[in-house]
Amino acid sequence: MTRSILLVDDDPEILIMLNRFFEGRGWAVGRAADAKTAVDLYDRDRPDIVILDLDLPGSIGGLRILEVLRARDPDATVLMLTGHADIATAVEAMRLGAENFLTKPVELTHLEASIERAFEKVELRRRNRYFAERQVSETGPAALGRSPVMREIARQVDILAENETTVLLLGETGTGKGYIAQLLHGRSKRAGAPFIEINCAGLSATFLDSELFGHEKGAFTDAKEQKRGLFEVAHGGTLFLDEIGDLSSELQPKLLKVLESRRFRRLGGTREIEVDVRLIAATNQNLEDRVRAGRFREDLFYRLAVLPIRLPAVRDRGREDIADLAMRILADLRRRLGRGPQRISTAALDLMAAYGWPGNIREMRNVLERVILLAGDPEELLPGHLPPELTAGSDGDAAVSEAALTLDEVERRHIVRALAHNEGNRTRTARTLGISRATLYEKLNKYGLA
C-alpha cells in the first residue's frame, strides 16, 4: 500500500523540495499553500501524515488548521514546521495533538526519521482499532504476520492444507505449532472430521502405545475392557503428535508402519485395523541431531519431514509481527474475559518489541492475561501495566536479540525503557540515565521520540 503525505506550506520552494524528496521515496504527495486547500485535500484524501507550516499567511494559521484537522479526525497525524520556534508555541502545538514540532531549516534526514516514526504510530493505531473493533481472533494464514518469514510460512500452510502429506512443525516451545496444526486441519478437506492432539513427552512407551493404538481386553493387568486408540478416534481427520522427538524407540517403528500402510494392531491384538488419518507432528528438538545420535529412526524422520515448517521465535519476528500478535491476543482475551484494554500504547508496544520473549507466544498470552486481570478495564494498555521483566529490560534473551542491533537502536530502546520506567518524567529519566536534561532532549530529537 502506497503511503501518503500532505505538505502544507506557503513557500513554493519548500513545497517543491519536500515534494521531490518524498516522491523519490515512494510517497503519494499532496500539496497546499493555504488553509482552505489544506483542509479540503485532507477531507478528500485522508493522507497518512501531514507536514504543516506553523506560519501560514492569513487569519487562519497553522495551529488553527491543526485544531480543525484533529477535530475532524482524532487520528490525524500532523508534524509542525516553523522558522520561529518558541517553547510556548511548541507546547501549545503538542497540546493540540501535533505528533512532533520541528524548526526550519530542517535536515531532511531528521525529517525522514520523524516521519518514519510517525508512520509507524499510524500503522499501530490502525491495527489497534482493527482488532478492538473486531474483538475476535483473526483466522487463516493472513493472521500469521506480515514479515517475509511469516508470509512464507503462510504460503506453505496454503500448499500443505490442500494435500494429504504428513507435516512436521519445528520451533521453540510456545511458537504456535499447535495453532498451525489446527490451521492446517481447518483449511483441509478433513475440517469436518476430528482433530485429535496428544503430547508424547513424559509418557511411558506402554501408556502411549495404548493411547495411540488402543488395546484389547486383558492386554495388560489393568486392561479390563477393549479400548480404541487415538488413530481410530481420528479416523477421517487429523492426529497431531506434539513433541514427537520424545517418542520412545519402541513406538517409532510402529508409527512408521501406520504412516506407510495405514494399518496397525491394538496392543495385545492380532487383527489389523485400517484407518484414514492425516498425521501432523511437532517438536522443539533437532531431530537430525537425534538421528545422528541413534535416538530417532532416520526412515521415520524422512517420512515425517517431507515439507517441514520451521516457526521462528517471537524475538525473531520483527516489530510489526510482534505488534500484530500482541493486539490479536489482546482482542481474543477481551472477547473471552469480557474486559481489558481496547488498545496498546506505542510506548508499551516499544517495550514488548524490545523484550526477548523466551516463552514466545505462550509467555505473551500469559503476560497480557495477567495485565487484564490486574489492570482492570482501562482504555489503553500503558507501560506501567506491564510486568517488571519487560519494563526493566533485564532478561538475558532480550540482550541476545539486541546483539544484532546498531548502537543507536540499542540506545533508543534503552531510552524508551527508561522513559516508561519513570512514567514519562524526563527529569527523572535523565537522572536514571546519568545524563543532563539537555542531553536527553538532544537524544529524544535524534531518535524521533520528542
C-alpha positions in Angstrom: 0.0 0.0 0.0 1.4 3.4 -1.0 2.0 5.8 1.9 0.6 9.3 1.5 1.6 12.7 2.9 0.1 16.2 2.7 2.6 19.1 2.6 1.2 22.5 3.7 3.4 25.5 3.3 3.2 28.9 1.6 6.8 28.8 0.5 6.8 27.2 -3.1 10.5 26.3 -2.9 9.9 24.3 0.3 6.9 22.6 -1.2 8.9 21.6 -4.4 11.9 20.4 -2.3 9.8 18.3 0.0 7.6 17.0 -2.8 10.7 15.8 -4.7 12.1 14.3 -1.6 9.1 12.2 -0.6 8.0 11.2 -4.1 11.5 9.9 -4.5 10.9 7.6 -1.6 7.6 6.3 -2.9 5.1 8.5 -1.1 2.0 9.8 -2.7 2.3 13.6 -2.1 -0.4 16.3 -1.9 0.4 20.0 -1.7 -1.4 23.0 -0.3 -0.3 26.6 0.2 -3.3 27.9 2.3 -5.7 26.7 5.0 -8.7 26.0 2.8 -6.9 23.9 0.3 -5.2 22.0 3.1 -8.5 21.1 4.8 -10.2 20.3 1.5 -7.3 18.0 0.5 -7.3 16.3 3.9 -11.0 15.6 3.8 -10.7 14.2 0.3 -7.6 12.1 0.6 -7.1 11.4 4.3 -3.4 11.2 4.0 -1.3 9.2 6.5 0.8 12.2 7.5 0.5 16.0 7.3 3.6 18.3 7.4 2.1 21.7 8.4 3.8 25.0 8.4 3.0 27.0 11.5 3.4 30.4 9.9 0.8 30.4 7.2 -0.4 33.8 5.9 -4.0 35.0 6.6 -6.2 34.8 9.6 -6.1 31.0 9.9 -2.6 30.0 11.0 -1.0 26.5 11.4 -2.2 26.0 14.9 -5.8 26.6 13.9 -5.5 24.2 10.9 -4.1 21.6 13.3 -7.1 22.1 15.6 -9.5 21.7 12.7 -7.8 18.6 11.4 -7.7 16.9 14.8 -11.4 17.9 15.4 -12.4 16.2 12.1 -10.2 13.2 12.5 -8.8 12.5 16.0 -6.2 10.2 14.4 -4.8 12.9 12.2 -1.0 12.7 12.4 0.5 16.2 12.0 4.1 17.3 12.2 4.6 21.1 12.6 7.3 23.1 10.9 8.3 26.6 11.9 11.0 29.1 11.3 10.4 30.9 14.6 10.3 28.3 17.4 9.5 29.1 20.9 8.6 26.9 23.8 5.1 28.2 24.4 4.1 27.6 20.8 5.7 24.1 20.8 3.8 23.2 24.0 0.5 24.5 22.5 1.1 22.5 19.3 1.7 19.3 21.3 -1.3 20.0 23.4 -3.5 20.3 20.3 -2.2 16.9 19.2 0.8 17.6 17.0 3.0 14.5 16.6 6.2 16.5 16.5 7.4 20.1 16.3 10.5 20.8 14.1 12.3 24.0 13.3 13.4 25.3 9.9 15.7 24.8 8.2 15.0 21.1 8.9 17.5 18.4 8.0 15.9 16.0 5.6 17.4 13.0 7.3 16.0 14.2 10.6 12.6 14.9 9.0 12.6 11.5 7.4 13.3 9.8 10.7 10.5 11.7 12.3 8.1 10.9 9.5 9.0 7.2 9.6 8.4 7.1 13.4 5.1 8.9 13.0 4.0 6.5 10.2 4.9 3.6 12.5 2.5 5.0 15.0 -0.2 5.5 12.3 0.1 1.8 11.5 -0.1 0.7 15.1 -3.2 2.8 15.7 -4.9 1.3 12.7 -4.1 -2.2 13.8 -5.2 -1.4 17.4 -8.5 -0.1 16.0 -8.9 -3.1 13.7 -8.5 -5.6 16.5 -10.5 -3.6 19.0 -13.5 -3.3 16.6 -13.5 -7.0 15.7 -12.9 -8.2 19.3 -12.3 -11.6 17.8 -9.2 -13.5 16.8 -8.4 -13.4 13.1 -8.1 -16.8 11.5 -6.4 -18.1 8.4 -2.8 -17.7 7.2 -3.2 -13.9 7.0 -3.2 -13.9 10.8 0.3 -15.3 11.0 2.0 -12.0 10.3 3.3 -9.7 7.6 7.1 -10.2 7.8 8.7 -12.1 4.9 9.3 -15.2 7.0 5.7 -15.4 8.3 4.3 -14.8 4.8 6.4 -17.7 3.6 5.0 -19.8 6.3 1.5 -18.7 5.3 2.3 -19.8 1.7 3.5 -23.2 2.9 0.3 -23.6 5.0 -1.8 -22.9 1.9 0.1 -25.5 0.0 0.0 -28.2 2.7 -3.7 -27.6 3.5 -4.6 -28.7 0.1 -2.9 -32.1 0.1 -2.6 -35.1 2.4 1.1 -35.2 3.1 2.4 -35.7 6.6 3.6 -32.4 8.1 6.5 -31.8 10.6 6.4 -28.5 12.6 9.7 -27.3 14.1 10.3 -24.5 16.5 10.9 -23.5 20.1 8.3 -24.2 22.8 5.4 -21.7 22.6 5.9 -20.6 19.0 2.4 -21.6 17.9 3.0 -25.1 16.5 -0.4 -26.3 17.8 -2.1 -23.3 16.2 -0.5 -24.1 12.8 -1.6 -27.7 13.2 -5.3 -26.6 13.8 -5.0 -24.1 10.9 -3.8 -26.9 8.5 -6.7 -29.2 9.7 -9.3 -26.4 9.5 -8.3 -25.5 5.9 -8.2 -29.0 4.6 -10.9 -31.3 3.3 -10.8 -33.0 6.7 -12.1 -29.9 8.5 -15.4 -31.5 9.4 -13.7 -34.6 10.9 -12.0 -34.9 14.3 -8.8 -33.1 15.2 -7.1 -35.1 17.9 -4.0 -34.0 19.8 -1.6 -35.8 22.2 1.8 -34.8 23.7 4.4 -37.5 23.5 6.6 -36.0 26.2 6.7 -37.7 29.6 4.6 -40.7 28.7 5.8 -44.2 29.1 6.0 -46.4 26.0 3.2 -48.7 27.2 0.8 -45.9 28.1 1.5 -44.0 24.8 1.1 -47.3 22.8 -2.3 -47.8 24.4 -3.3 -44.2 23.8 -2.3 -44.1 20.2 -3.3 -47.6 19.0 -5.7 -48.9 21.7 -5.6 -52.2 23.5 -7.5 -55.4 23.7 -9.1 -56.6 26.9 -6.5 -58.4 29.0 -3.6 -56.9 27.1 -2.0 -55.9 30.5 -3.0 -56.0 34.1 -5.4 -53.1 34.2 -6.9 -53.7 30.7 -10.4 -54.6 31.9 -12.0 -53.9 28.5 -11.2 -53.1 24.9 -10.1 -49.5 24.2 -10.0 -47.7 20.9 -6.8 -45.7 20.3 -6.5 -42.2 19.0 -5.7 -43.3 15.5 -9.2 -44.9 15.4 -10.8 -41.9 17.1 -9.2 -39.6 14.5 -10.4 -41.7 11.5 -11.1 -39.4 8.6 -9.5 -36.5 10.4 -6.1 -35.3 11.7 -3.9 -36.6 14.5 -1.4 -34.1 16.0 1.6 -35.6 17.8 3.3 -32.9 19.8 6.9 -33.4 21.0 7.4 -36.2 18.5 11.1 -36.1 19.4 10.3 -37.7 22.7 8.6 -40.7 21.1 10.1 -43.9 22.5 12.3 -46.1 20.3 9.8 -49.0 20.8 7.0 -47.0 19.2 8.9 -45.4 16.3 8.7 -48.5 14.0 5.0 -48.9 14.8 4.3 -45.3 13.9 6.4 -45.7 10.7 4.3 -48.7 9.7 1.0 -46.9 10.2 2.3 -44.0 8.1 3.3 -46.2 5.3 0.4 -48.8 5.3 -2.4 -47.0 7.3 -2.7 -50.2 9.3 -1.8 -51.2 12.9 -2.8 -53.6 15.6 -4.1 -52.8 19.0 -1.9 -53.6 22.0 -2.4 -57.3 22.6 -4.4 -57.7 19.4 -3.9 -59.8 16.3 -6.3 -58.2 13.8 -5.0 -55.3 11.7 -7.1 -52.2 11.7 -7.1 -49.8 8.7 -7.5 -46.1 9.2 -7.6 -42.9 7.2 -5.7 -40.3 9.3 -3.5 -37.4 8.4 -0.6 -37.0 10.8 0.9 -33.7 11.8 3.9 -33.9 14.1 5.8 -31.2 16.0 8.9 -30.9 18.1 11.2 -28.3 19.7 14.2 -30.6 19.3 16.7 -31.0 16.5 15.6 -34.3 15.0 18.6 -34.5 12.7 20.9 -34.5 15.8 18.7 -37.2 17.4 19.0 -39.3 14.2 22.8 -38.9 14.2 22.8 -39.9 17.9 20.8 -43.0 17.1 17.8 -41.9 19.2 15.4 -41.3 16.3 14.9 -43.5 13.3 16.2 -42.0 10.1 13.5 -43.5 7.9 10.8 -42.2 10.2 12.4 -38.7 10.2 12.4 -38.6 6.4 8.8 -39.9 6.3 7.8 -37.0 8.6 9.9 -34.2 7.1 8.5 -34.1 3.6 8.0 -30.3 3.8 8.8 -29.2 7.3 7.7 -25.8 8.6 10.0 -24.0 10.9 8.4 -21.4 13.1 10.6 -18.6 14.3 10.8 -17.4 17.9 8.8 -14.3 18.7 12.0 -12.3 19.2 12.9 -13.0 15.6 9.6 -12.0 14.0 10.1 -8.2 13.8 8.3 -5.3 15.4 5.2 -5.3 13.1 4.6 -9.0 13.7 5.1 -8.7 17.4 2.6 -5.7 17.5 0.0 -7.7 15.4 0.4 -10.7 17.6 0.0 -8.8 20.8 -3.1 -7.0 19.6 -4.6 -10.2 18.3 -4.0 -11.9 21.6 -5.4 -8.9 23.5 -8.6 -8.9 21.3 -9.0 -12.6 21.9 -8.6 -12.2 25.7 -11.1 -9.3 25.7 -13.6 -11.5 23.9 -13.1 -14.4 26.3 -12.8 -12.4 29.6 -15.2 -9.6 28.7 -12.9 -6.9 29.9 -9.4 -5.3 29.4 -7.7 -2.5 27.4 -9.1 -1.8 23.9 -5.7 -0.9 22.5 -2.0 -0.9 23.4 0.0 2.3 23.6 3.0 2.8 21.3 5.3 3.1 24.3 4.0 -0.3 25.6 4.5 -1.9 22.2 8.1 -0.5 22.1 8.8 -2.4 25.3 7.1 -5.6 24.0 9.1 -5.4 20.8 12.4 -4.9 22.7 11.7 -7.9 25.0 13.2 -11.3 24.2 10.1 -13.4 24.9 11.9 -16.6 26.0 8.5 -18.3 26.4 7.3 -17.0 23.0 3.6 -16.7 22.2 2.6 -18.6 25.3 4.5 -16.2 27.5 3.0 -13.2 25.7 -0.5 -14.5 26.2 0.3 -15.1 29.9 1.6 -11.5 30.3 -1.4 -10.0 28.6 -3.9 -12.1 30.6 -2.2 -11.0 33.8 -2.4 -7.4 32.7 -6.1 -7.7 32.1 -6.7 -9.3 35.5 -4.6 -6.8 37.4 -5.2 -3.5 35.4 -9.0 -3.6 35.4 -10.6 -2.1 32.4 -8.5 0.9 31.1 -9.0 2.0 27.6 -5.3 1.7 26.8 -2.6 -0.6 27.9 0.3 1.5 29.2 4.0 0.7 30.1 3.0 0.9 33.7 0.7 -2.1 33.3 3.5 -4.4 32.1 5.4 -6.6 34.4 9.0 -5.7 35.6 10.8 -8.1 33.3 9.5 -6.0 30.3 9.9 -2.5 31.7 13.3 -3.1 33.2 14.7 -4.8 30.1 16.7 -7.2 32.3 16.1 -10.5 30.7 19.0 -12.3 29.0 17.2 -13.2 25.9 16.4 -9.6 25.1 20.1 -8.8 25.4 20.9 -11.6 23.0 18.3 -10.3 20.4 19.8 -6.8 20.7 23.3 -8.0 19.9 22.4 -7.7 16.2 21.2 -4.1 16.5 23.1 -0.9 15.9 24.4 1.1 18.9 21.9 3.9 18.0 18.9 1.4 18.1 20.1 -0.1 21.4 20.4 3.4 22.9 16.9 4.4 21.5 15.4 1.3 23.1 17.1 1.9 26.4 15.8 5.5 26.5 12.3 4.2 25.7 12.5 1.7 28.6 13.8 4.4 31.0 11.0 6.8 30.0 8.5 4.1 30.6 10.0 3.2 33.9 9.8 6.8 35.0 6.3 7.3 33.6 7.4 9.8 31.0 9.1 12.2 33.6 12.1 13.5 31.7 13.9 14.9 34.7 13.8 11.5 36.5 14.7 9.8 33.2 17.8 11.9 32.7 18.8 11.2 36.2 18.3 7.5 35.8 20.4 7.5 32.6 23.1 9.6 34.2 22.9 12.4 31.7 21.7 16.0 31.7 18.2 17.1 30.7 19.7 18.9 27.7 21.5 15.8 26.5 18.3 13.8 27.0 16.3 16.3 24.8 19.0 16.0 22.1 18.7 12.3 22.1 14.9 12.4 22.0 15.1 14.7 19.0 17.8 12.5 17.4 15.6 9.3 17.6 12.3 11.0 16.8 11.0 10.5 20.3 10.4 14.2 21.2 
